[in-house]
Amino acid sequence: MTGGNRTSGRERGSGRRAELLAMAARMFATRGVAATTMREIADEAGILPGSLYHHFDSKEAMVDEILREYLNAQLERFRRVVDAGHDPHTTVGELIHEAFAALHRHRWAMAVLHNEAGYLAGFDRFGYIDTANRDFERIWVRVLRQGQRMGVFRAELSPRLAHRFIRDSVSAAVRWYNPSGRMSVQGIAEQYTRIFRDGMVVPERG
């Protein structure tokens, strides 16, 4: 019985920690990391600052967890898409859909990363962001180059620039995406897929 109570306590603590991170992510995204204090996060959560420090030693530690969760999850999803072994045309479409699906799963983390990249670059602890970006780029570029070799995508396109164009367009969508809007994330992803992927397809010769 005692062991069961300890497990329940850990689960409650984990759930509360997740709630605090979700709240902080929204505040960081809408107010800015530099402008948001631990006291303000605690006030929003209805707890004393000391209680917040019991979970996190700084707001940077909170940002760290928020971004690591998003980047690790997204990298894993991209790898699964590639490992599925589809043709490059299909794979690029799936990658675009996964990129936009993050708007629903990690909306605030995406906004923090998009808005605060320059600020976070001043902290050594966030050096992994550049590493993650390189990992993402390698995945996309490999698929795009494979498509070029197979004659699916235009040979004159730069795979790196194509990836960065897609990446920046998706990340900028956090500025206008409305979860309760008329178009779903899937619908948005489908529209962007037609623009990005099908715009790279070699035209049929008459």
C-alpha positions as CSV (number, residue, x, y, z in Angstrom):
1,M,0.0,0.0,0.0
2,T,2.8,2.4,0.9
3,G,4.6,1.7,-2.4
4,G,1.3,2.5,-4.3
5,N,1.0,5.8,-2.5
6,R,4.6,6.7,-3.4
7,T,3.8,5.9,-7.1
8,S,0.7,8.1,-7.0
9,G,2.7,10.9,-5.5
10,R,5.3,10.7,-8.2
11,E,2.6,10.7,-10.9
12,R,0.9,13.7,-9.3
13,G,4.3,15.5,-9.2
14,S,5.0,14.6,-12.8
15,G,1.6,15.9,-13.9
16,R,2.0,19.1,-12.0
17,R,5.4,19.6,-13.5
18,A,4.0,19.1,-17.0
19,E,1.2,21.7,-16.2
20,L,3.8,24.2,-15.1
21,L,5.9,23.7,-18.2
22,A,2.8,24.1,-20.5
23,M,1.9,27.3,-18.7
24,A,5.4,28.6,-18.9
25,A,5.7,27.7,-22.6
26,R,2.6,29.8,-23.4
27,M,4.0,32.7,-21.4
28,F,7.5,32.5,-23.0
29,A,5.9,32.4,-26.4
30,T,3.6,35.3,-25.9
31,R,5.6,37.6,-23.7
32,G,9.2,36.6,-24.5
33,V,11.7,34.7,-22.4
34,A,13.6,37.7,-21.2
35,A,10.5,39.5,-20.2
36,T,9.0,36.6,-18.2
37,T,10.0,36.1,-14.6
38,M,9.8,33.1,-12.4
39,R,7.5,35.1,-10.0
40,E,5.1,35.8,-12.9
41,I,5.0,32.1,-13.8
42,A,4.3,31.3,-10.2
43,D,1.6,33.9,-9.9
44,E,0.0,32.5,-13.1
45,A,0.1,29.1,-11.6
46,G,-1.3,30.3,-8.3
47,I,1.6,29.1,-6.3
48,L,4.5,30.7,-4.3
49,P,7.8,31.3,-6.2
50,G,9.4,28.9,-3.7
51,S,7.1,26.1,-4.8
52,L,8.1,26.8,-8.5
53,Y,11.8,26.7,-7.6
54,H,11.1,23.3,-6.0
55,H,10.5,22.0,-9.5
56,F,12.9,24.2,-11.6
57,D,16.0,26.1,-10.6
58,S,15.5,28.8,-13.2
59,K,13.3,29.9,-16.1
60,E,16.1,28.8,-18.5
61,A,15.8,25.3,-17.1
62,M,12.1,25.5,-18.0
63,V,12.8,26.6,-21.5
64,D,15.4,23.9,-21.7
65,E,12.9,21.1,-20.9
66,I,10.2,22.6,-23.2
67,L,12.6,22.8,-26.2
68,R,14.3,19.5,-25.7
69,E,10.9,17.7,-25.5
70,Y,9.8,19.3,-28.8
71,L,13.1,18.8,-30.7
72,N,13.6,15.2,-29.5
73,A,10.0,14.3,-30.4
74,Q,10.1,15.9,-33.8
75,L,13.4,14.3,-34.7
76,E,12.0,10.9,-33.8
77,R,8.9,11.5,-35.9
78,F,11.0,12.6,-38.9
79,R,13.2,9.5,-38.6
80,R,10.2,7.2,-38.5
81,V,8.9,8.8,-41.7
82,V,12.2,8.2,-43.5
83,D,12.5,4.6,-42.0
84,A,9.1,3.8,-43.6
85,G,11.0,3.5,-46.9
86,H,8.5,5.3,-49.2
87,D,9.6,7.0,-52.4
88,P,11.0,10.5,-52.1
89,H,7.9,12.2,-53.4
90,T,5.8,10.5,-50.7
91,T,8.4,11.0,-48.0
92,V,8.7,14.7,-48.5
93,G,4.9,15.0,-48.2
94,E,5.0,13.0,-45.0
95,L,7.8,15.1,-43.6
96,I,5.8,18.3,-44.3
97,H,2.8,16.9,-42.6
98,E,4.8,15.9,-39.6
99,A,6.3,19.4,-39.4
100,F,2.9,21.0,-39.4
101,A,1.5,18.4,-37.0
102,A,3.9,19.9,-34.4
103,L,1.7,23.1,-34.5
104,H,-0.9,21.1,-32.6
105,R,1.4,19.1,-30.4
106,H,4.1,21.7,-29.6
107,R,2.6,25.0,-30.6
108,W,4.2,27.1,-27.9
109,A,7.6,25.4,-28.0
110,M,7.7,26.1,-31.8
111,A,6.8,29.8,-31.1
112,V,9.6,30.1,-28.4
113,L,12.1,28.6,-30.8
114,H,11.0,30.8,-33.7
115,N,10.8,34.0,-31.7
116,E,13.7,33.6,-29.2
117,A,16.5,31.9,-31.3
118,G,18.7,35.0,-31.1
119,Y,18.2,35.4,-27.4
120,L,18.8,31.7,-26.6
121,A,22.0,31.7,-28.7
122,G,23.6,33.7,-25.9
123,F,23.4,30.7,-23.5
124,D,25.8,27.8,-23.8
125,R,23.2,25.4,-22.5
126,F,21.1,25.9,-25.6
127,G,23.9,24.8,-28.0
128,Y,22.0,21.6,-28.8
129,I,19.5,23.7,-30.8
130,D,22.1,24.1,-33.6
131,T,22.8,20.4,-33.4
132,A,19.1,19.5,-33.7
133,N,18.8,21.9,-36.7
134,R,21.7,20.1,-38.4
135,D,20.1,16.8,-37.7
136,F,16.8,17.9,-39.3
137,E,18.6,19.4,-42.3
138,R,20.5,16.1,-42.9
139,I,17.2,14.2,-43.0
140,W,15.5,16.5,-45.4
141,V,18.5,17.0,-47.7
142,R,19.1,13.3,-48.0
143,V,15.5,12.7,-49.1
144,L,15.6,15.7,-51.5
145,R,18.9,14.5,-53.1
146,Q,17.5,11.0,-53.5
147,G,14.5,12.5,-55.3
148,Q,16.9,14.5,-57.6
149,R,18.9,11.4,-58.4
150,M,15.7,9.5,-59.3
151,G,14.5,12.4,-61.5
152,V,11.5,13.2,-59.3
153,F,12.7,16.6,-58.1
154,R,14.3,19.3,-60.2
155,A,18.0,18.9,-60.5
156,E,18.7,22.7,-60.4
157,L,17.2,23.1,-57.0
158,S,19.5,23.4,-53.9
159,P,18.3,20.8,-51.4
160,R,19.6,22.8,-48.5
161,L,17.8,26.0,-49.6
162,A,14.6,24.0,-50.3
163,H,14.7,22.6,-46.8
164,R,15.3,25.9,-45.2
165,F,12.5,27.5,-47.2
166,I,10.1,24.8,-46.0
167,R,11.5,24.9,-42.4
168,D,11.2,28.7,-42.1
169,S,7.7,28.8,-43.7
170,V,6.4,26.1,-41.2
171,S,8.0,27.8,-38.2
172,A,6.5,31.2,-39.2
173,A,3.0,29.6,-39.2
174,V,3.0,29.8,-35.4
175,R,2.4,33.5,-35.8
176,W,-1.0,33.1,-37.5
177,Y,-2.1,29.5,-36.8
178,N,-5.4,29.4,-34.9
179,P,-6.3,26.0,-33.3
180,S,-10.0,26.9,-33.5
181,G,-9.8,28.3,-37.0
182,R,-11.7,27.0,-40.0
183,M,-8.7,25.0,-41.4
184,S,-7.2,22.1,-39.5
185,V,-3.5,21.5,-39.2
186,Q,-3.9,18.6,-41.6
187,G,-5.7,20.9,-44.1
188,I,-2.9,23.5,-43.8
189,A,-0.3,20.8,-44.2
190,E,-2.0,19.5,-47.4
191,Q,-2.0,23.0,-48.9
192,Y,1.6,23.6,-48.1
193,T,2.5,20.2,-49.4
194,R,1.0,21.1,-52.8
195,I,3.0,24.3,-52.9
196,F,6.3,22.9,-51.7
197,R,6.5,19.4,-52.9
198,D,4.6,19.6,-56.1
199,G,6.4,22.8,-57.0
200,M,9.6,20.8,-57.1
201,V,8.3,18.0,-59.4
202,V,9.7,17.8,-62.9
203,P,7.0,18.9,-65.3
204,E,5.6,16.3,-67.6
205,R,6.9,16.6,-71.2
206,G,4.2,16.9,-73.8
